[in-house]
Amino acid sequence: MFSFVRPRLVTLGQADWPRLRDLIDPEVPLNIFLASRVAQFGLDPARLGCAVLGFERRGRLVAALHCGANLFLLGDDEEAMDAFVDQLGPRIHTQSVVGPAGVIPEFHRRLVRRWGGSWGSPRSVREHQPIMVLDGNPLVAPDMRVHPITLEEADPYFQAAVSMYTEEVGGSPLDATNSYRFYIHSLIRSHRAFGAVTDGHAWFKADIGSTYGRYCQVQGVWLAPALRGRGLAEPAMAQAVVLARRSWPVVTLYVNDYNVRAVRVYLRLGFTIVGELATILF
């Protein structure tokens, strides 16, 4: 007798990690944010800080959604998107919606149709963010002044990080809890912050934001505005790649497509485009 198993929404637990990994591993550069968080903290919502929802069809996991301040969508199943939208409700604490470029705009439209309100008022929509990968040495000679930042250099590096964030996101990361300073210090203590400091001022910075197996994702790349256009970005970034590859052989990053100068820098270093993300900021 034929038995029909209805698709269902589930909250993933630690026993579901192998199934989630099967979704993540075919496209690690696209999914490294989620992969890194779950590999570090597991799928227990209390330890991860949020739930990861899954959508099953015939017992097989076909999509997942990280439900923290940053929503991260994995998969392009339309029925799963509707189930996730129904579960999310009106926007309260969400700061961004991130996922495959071909899916996120439609996911956002469904959120607005279902819930309206603040889902329909994003601060910025970035529909095309090329994902780039380099799994060898950079093609440009590195600037050896770029080095792992020490705690003695934390203050100038923090000031550079605030400048980068404000320029990139359009608002300050500073708050009453000092959470951003704590985050930057955690990067430094874990040897994931690279930069160049001259006369007490950091003029280049780059962080390792996510790691998973052989992969790392570089984020927060910034060169002091007064130094731009002088040919410093490529050698500085080349050295950041060299330093990152000491621990993670495959370096990934993503960049806004309208940042043509940055895209050209990464291509000249030897990065190749392997996919595309989209981000909606609130």
C-alpha positions as CSV (number, residue, x, y, z in Angstrom):
1,M,0.0,0.0,0.0
2,F,1.3,3.4,-0.9
3,S,2.3,5.6,2.1
4,F,2.5,9.3,1.7
5,V,4.9,11.2,4.0
6,R,3.9,14.8,4.4
7,P,6.8,17.3,4.2
8,R,7.5,18.9,7.6
9,L,9.3,21.6,9.4
10,V,11.6,20.5,12.2
11,T,14.1,22.1,14.6
12,L,17.4,20.5,14.0
13,G,19.4,18.9,16.9
14,Q,22.9,17.6,17.2
15,A,21.9,14.2,15.7
16,D,21.0,16.0,12.5
17,W,24.5,17.4,11.9
18,P,25.4,14.7,9.4
19,R,22.3,15.5,7.3
20,L,22.9,19.2,7.5
21,R,26.6,18.6,6.5
22,D,25.4,16.8,3.4
23,L,23.7,20.1,2.4
24,I,26.6,22.3,3.3
25,D,29.6,20.4,1.9
26,P,28.9,20.5,-1.9
27,E,29.1,24.3,-1.7
28,V,31.3,25.2,1.3
29,P,32.3,28.8,0.1
30,L,28.5,29.6,-0.2
31,N,27.6,28.0,3.1
32,I,30.7,28.7,5.3
33,F,28.9,31.0,7.7
34,L,26.4,28.3,8.8
35,A,29.0,25.6,8.6
36,S,31.5,27.5,10.8
37,R,28.9,28.3,13.5
38,V,27.5,24.7,13.7
39,A,30.9,23.1,13.6
40,Q,32.0,25.3,16.5
41,F,28.8,25.3,18.7
42,G,26.7,22.4,17.5
43,L,23.0,22.4,16.8
44,D,21.8,22.7,20.4
45,P,19.9,26.1,20.3
46,A,21.0,26.9,23.9
47,R,24.7,26.7,22.9
48,L,24.4,28.0,19.3
49,G,22.3,30.9,20.5
50,C,19.4,30.3,18.1
51,A,17.5,27.5,16.4
52,V,18.3,26.0,13.0
53,L,15.2,25.0,11.3
54,G,15.1,22.2,8.7
55,F,12.6,21.2,6.1
56,E,12.2,17.5,5.3
57,R,10.7,15.8,2.3
58,R,10.2,12.0,2.4
59,G,12.5,12.0,5.4
60,R,15.3,13.8,3.5
61,L,16.6,17.3,4.6
62,V,16.2,19.6,1.7
63,A,16.6,23.1,3.2
64,A,17.7,24.8,6.5
65,L,17.5,28.2,8.1
66,H,19.7,29.7,10.7
67,C,17.4,31.8,12.9
68,G,19.7,34.1,14.7
69,A,20.1,37.9,14.3
70,N,21.5,36.9,10.9
71,L,19.1,34.7,9.0
72,F,21.0,32.4,6.7
73,L,19.0,30.3,4.2
74,L,20.4,27.1,2.8
75,G,18.6,25.6,-0.1
76,D,16.1,26.8,-2.7
77,D,13.0,24.7,-2.0
78,E,9.9,26.9,-2.4
79,E,7.8,24.9,0.0
80,A,10.5,25.1,2.6
81,M,10.7,28.9,2.1
82,D,7.0,29.2,2.8
83,A,7.3,27.1,5.9
84,F,10.2,29.2,7.2
85,V,8.3,32.4,6.5
86,D,5.3,31.2,8.4
87,Q,7.5,30.2,11.4
88,L,9.5,33.5,11.5
89,G,6.6,35.9,12.0
90,P,7.0,39.7,12.2
91,R,10.6,40.9,12.2
92,I,11.9,41.7,15.7
93,H,15.7,41.2,16.1
94,T,16.8,40.2,12.6
95,Q,19.7,42.3,11.3
96,S,20.3,40.6,8.0
97,V,18.9,37.9,5.6
98,V,21.7,36.1,3.7
99,G,21.8,33.2,1.3
100,P,22.1,32.3,-2.4
101,A,21.6,35.3,-4.7
102,G,19.1,33.4,-6.8
103,V,16.9,32.7,-3.7
104,I,17.1,35.5,-1.2
105,P,15.2,38.2,-3.1
106,E,12.2,35.8,-3.5
107,F,12.5,34.7,0.1
108,H,12.4,38.4,1.2
109,R,9.3,39.0,-1.1
110,R,7.5,36.2,0.7
111,L,8.4,37.6,4.1
112,V,7.0,41.0,3.1
113,R,3.8,39.4,1.5
114,R,3.2,37.3,4.6
115,W,4.1,39.7,7.4
116,G,4.6,43.2,5.9
117,G,5.7,45.7,8.5
118,S,9.4,46.1,9.1
119,W,10.3,43.2,6.7
120,G,9.4,45.6,4.0
121,S,11.8,48.4,5.1
122,P,15.4,47.1,4.6
123,R,18.2,49.5,5.1
124,S,20.2,48.1,2.2
125,V,19.6,45.4,-0.4
126,R,22.7,43.8,-2.0
127,E,21.5,41.2,-4.5
128,H,24.8,40.4,-6.1
129,Q,27.8,39.5,-4.0
130,P,30.3,37.3,-5.9
131,I,31.9,34.5,-3.8
132,M,35.6,34.1,-4.6
133,V,38.1,31.4,-3.8
134,L,41.8,31.1,-3.9
135,D,43.4,27.7,-3.1
136,G,47.0,28.5,-3.9
137,N,49.6,31.2,-3.4
138,P,48.6,34.7,-4.5
139,L,49.8,36.0,-7.9
140,V,51.1,39.2,-6.3
141,A,54.2,39.7,-4.2
142,P,53.0,40.1,-0.5
143,D,53.6,43.2,1.6
144,M,55.5,41.8,4.6
145,R,54.4,44.7,6.8
146,V,51.0,42.9,7.2
147,H,51.2,40.6,10.2
148,P,49.0,38.9,12.8
149,I,47.8,41.7,15.1
150,T,48.9,41.6,18.7
151,L,46.9,42.7,21.7
152,E,49.3,45.7,22.0
153,E,48.0,46.8,18.7
154,A,44.4,46.3,19.6
155,D,43.4,49.9,19.9
156,P,44.5,51.1,16.4
157,Y,43.2,47.9,14.9
158,F,39.8,48.5,16.6
159,Q,39.6,52.0,15.3
160,A,40.3,50.7,11.8
161,A,37.6,48.1,12.3
162,V,35.1,50.7,13.3
163,S,35.9,52.8,10.2
164,M,35.6,49.7,8.0
165,Y,32.2,48.7,9.5
166,T,30.8,52.2,9.3
167,E,31.9,52.6,5.7
168,E,30.7,49.2,4.6
169,V,27.4,48.9,6.5
170,G,26.4,52.6,6.8
171,G,26.2,52.7,10.6
172,S,28.4,52.5,13.7
173,P,28.9,49.1,15.4
174,L,29.4,50.8,18.8
175,D,26.9,50.1,21.5
176,A,26.6,50.4,25.3
177,T,27.7,46.8,25.8
178,N,31.0,47.2,24.0
179,S,30.2,44.0,22.1
180,Y,32.1,45.1,18.9
181,R,35.3,45.8,20.9
182,F,35.0,42.4,22.5
183,Y,34.5,40.7,19.1
184,I,37.6,42.4,17.6
185,H,39.7,41.4,20.7
186,S,38.5,37.8,20.3
187,L,39.7,37.8,16.6
188,I,43.1,39.1,17.8
189,R,43.4,36.5,20.6
190,S,42.5,33.7,18.2
191,H,45.2,35.0,15.7
192,R,42.5,35.7,13.0
193,A,43.2,39.4,12.7
194,F,45.8,40.6,10.2
195,G,46.9,44.2,9.6
196,A,49.6,46.8,9.1
197,V,50.3,49.5,11.8
198,T,52.5,52.5,11.3
199,D,53.1,55.2,13.9
200,G,50.2,54.0,16.0
201,H,47.7,53.9,13.1
202,A,46.4,50.8,11.4
203,W,46.3,51.4,7.7
204,F,45.3,47.9,6.5
205,K,43.1,45.2,8.1
206,A,41.5,41.9,7.3
207,D,39.9,39.3,9.5
208,I,39.1,35.6,9.3
209,G,35.4,35.6,10.1
210,S,34.4,31.9,9.5
211,T,36.4,28.6,9.2
212,Y,35.3,25.1,8.3
213,G,37.8,22.3,7.6
214,R,40.2,23.5,5.0
215,Y,38.3,26.7,4.3
216,C,38.3,30.1,5.8
217,Q,36.4,33.3,4.9
218,V,38.2,36.6,4.9
219,Q,36.1,39.6,5.9
220,G,36.5,43.2,7.0
221,V,39.1,44.1,4.4
222,W,39.9,47.8,4.6
223,L,42.6,50.1,3.4
224,A,42.9,53.7,4.9
225,P,41.1,56.0,2.4
226,A,44.1,58.3,2.1
227,L,46.2,55.5,0.8
228,R,43.8,54.2,-1.8
229,G,44.9,54.3,-5.4
230,R,48.6,53.9,-4.6
231,G,48.9,50.2,-5.4
232,L,49.0,49.1,-1.7
233,A,45.8,47.0,-1.6
234,E,47.0,44.1,-3.7
235,P,50.3,43.4,-1.8
236,A,48.6,43.9,1.6
237,M,45.8,41.5,0.7
238,A,48.3,39.0,-0.8
239,Q,50.1,38.9,2.6
240,A,46.8,38.4,4.4
241,V,46.1,35.4,2.2
242,V,49.6,34.0,2.8
243,L,49.0,34.3,6.6
244,A,45.5,32.8,6.4
245,R,46.7,29.8,4.3
246,R,49.1,28.8,7.1
247,S,46.0,27.4,8.8
248,W,43.4,27.1,6.1
249,P,44.6,26.2,2.6
250,V,41.5,27.5,0.8
251,V,40.7,31.2,1.3
252,T,37.2,32.5,0.4
253,L,35.5,35.8,0.5
254,Y,32.5,37.7,-0.9
255,V,32.3,41.2,-2.2
256,N,29.6,43.6,-3.4
257,D,29.5,43.6,-7.2
258,Y,29.4,47.4,-7.3
259,N,32.8,47.5,-5.5
260,V,34.5,47.1,-8.9
261,R,37.9,48.1,-7.5
262,A,37.9,45.4,-4.9
263,V,36.7,42.7,-7.4
264,R,39.6,43.6,-9.7
265,V,42.1,43.4,-6.8
266,Y,40.9,39.9,-5.9
267,L,40.9,38.7,-9.4
268,R,44.5,40.0,-9.9
269,L,45.5,38.1,-6.8
270,G,44.2,34.9,-8.4
271,F,40.8,34.5,-6.8
272,T,38.1,33.0,-9.0
273,I,34.3,33.5,-8.7
274,V,32.5,30.3,-7.8
275,G,29.0,31.6,-6.8
276,E,27.0,34.5,-5.6
277,L,25.4,35.5,-2.3
278,A,22.7,38.1,-1.6
279,T,22.3,40.1,1.7
280,I,19.4,42.2,2.9
281,L,20.3,44.5,5.8
282,F,17.9,45.9,8.3
